[in-house]
């Protein structure tokens, strides 16, 4: 009951929308019916005006805890861990960056820069 009253108070205070999270669908429906502003739900049931899901949750990027209302569409955390591991290994073994990953100065420019540095005493 308090949650319903709170949602109505938020609306009365001038909110343009109400966001509810981890709320039983029956309560989400009542709030959506009673509020004139859109009611968005993160785990608020199907009867709210709009659904939200955190991208990192739906992509499986956070492994320590998964709320009940999250549907993981994939498990990117395994891929991300492998990619970062590969990157770290290539940095440590000096396999990255390679020449193809470097920007180069035009011919003669390194010498000009060196001369300017010598004159400026930097």
C-alpha positions in Angstrom: 0.0 0.0 0.0 2.8 2.4 0.9 4.5 1.9 -2.5 1.2 2.8 -4.3 0.9 5.9 -2.1 4.5 6.8 -2.8 4.0 6.5 -6.6 0.9 8.8 -6.5 2.8 11.3 -4.3 5.7 11.3 -6.8 3.3 12.0 -9.6 1.5 14.7 -7.6 4.9 16.4 -6.9 5.4 16.8 -10.7 7.2 13.8 -11.9 6.9 13.1 -15.6 7.2 9.3 -15.0 7.5 6.8 -12.3 10.0 4.0 -12.3 9.4 0.8 -10.2 11.9 -1.9 -9.7 11.5 -5.5 -8.4 7.7 -5.0 -7.7 5.2 -7.8 -7.9 3.1 -7.6 -11.2 -0.1 -7.0 -9.3 1.3 -4.0 -7.6 2.8 -2.7 -10.9 -0.6 -3.0 -12.5 -2.3 -1.0 -9.8 0.3 1.7 -9.9 0.1 1.9 -13.7 -3.7 2.1 -13.5 -3.8 4.8 -10.8 -1.0 7.1 -12.2 -1.6 9.4 -15.1 2.1 9.6 -15.9 3.9 6.7 -17.6 5.0 3.9 -15.2 8.1 2.2 -16.2 9.2 -1.1 -14.8 12.4 -2.9 -14.1 10.9 -6.1 -12.9 7.5 -4.5 -12.4 5.4 -6.9 -14.4 3.9 -6.8 -17.9 1.1 -4.2 -17.1 3.3 -1.2 -16.7 3.6 1.4 -19.5 7.2 0.5 -20.5 9.9 -2.0 -19.8 13.5 -1.3 -18.9 16.4 -3.7 -18.6 20.0 -2.7 -17.9 22.1 -3.4 -20.9 25.0 -4.9 -18.9 22.5 -7.3 -17.2 20.9 -8.5 -20.4 24.3 -9.0 -22.0 25.5 -11.1 -19.0 28.4 -8.7 -18.2 27.9 -8.8 -14.4 28.3 -12.2 -12.8 28.2 -11.6 -9.1 24.5 -11.2 -8.8 21.6 -11.5 -11.3 18.2 -10.1 -10.2 15.2 -12.4 -10.8 13.7 -10.0 -13.3 16.8 -10.1 -15.6 16.8 -12.2 -18.7 20.3 -12.7 -20.0 20.3 -12.9 -23.7 24.0 -13.8 -23.9 27.0 -14.1 -21.6 29.4 -11.4 -22.7 31.4 -11.6 -19.5 33.2 -14.7 -20.7 34.1 -13.1 -24.0 35.1 -9.8 -22.4 37.4 -11.6 -19.9 39.1 -13.5 -22.8 39.5 -10.3 -24.8 41.1 -8.4 -21.9 43.3 -11.4 -21.1 44.5 -11.6 -24.7 45.2 -7.9 -24.7 47.2 -8.0 -21.5 49.2 -11.0 -22.8 50.0 -9.2 -26.0 51.1 -6.1 -24.2 53.3 -8.1 -21.8 54.9 -10.1 -24.7 55.2 -7.0 -26.9 53.0 -8.5 -29.6 50.9 -5.4 -29.6 51.0 -2.7 -30.9 52.5 -3.8 -34.2 53.8 -1.5 -36.9 50.3 -1.5 -38.6 48.8 0.0 -35.4 51.2 3.0 -35.3 50.9 6.4 -36.9 54.1 7.6 -38.6 55.5 11.0 -39.3 56.2 12.1 -42.8 59.7 11.6 -44.1 62.1 14.2 -42.7 59.7 15.3 -39.9 61.4 13.3 -37.1 64.7 15.1 -37.8 63.0 18.5 -37.8 61.4 17.7 -34.5 64.7 16.6 -33.0 66.4 19.8 -34.1 63.5 21.9 -32.6 63.8 20.0 -29.3 67.6 20.6 -29.2 67.1 24.4 -29.8 64.3 24.7 -27.2 66.2 22.8 -24.5 63.2 20.7 -23.5 
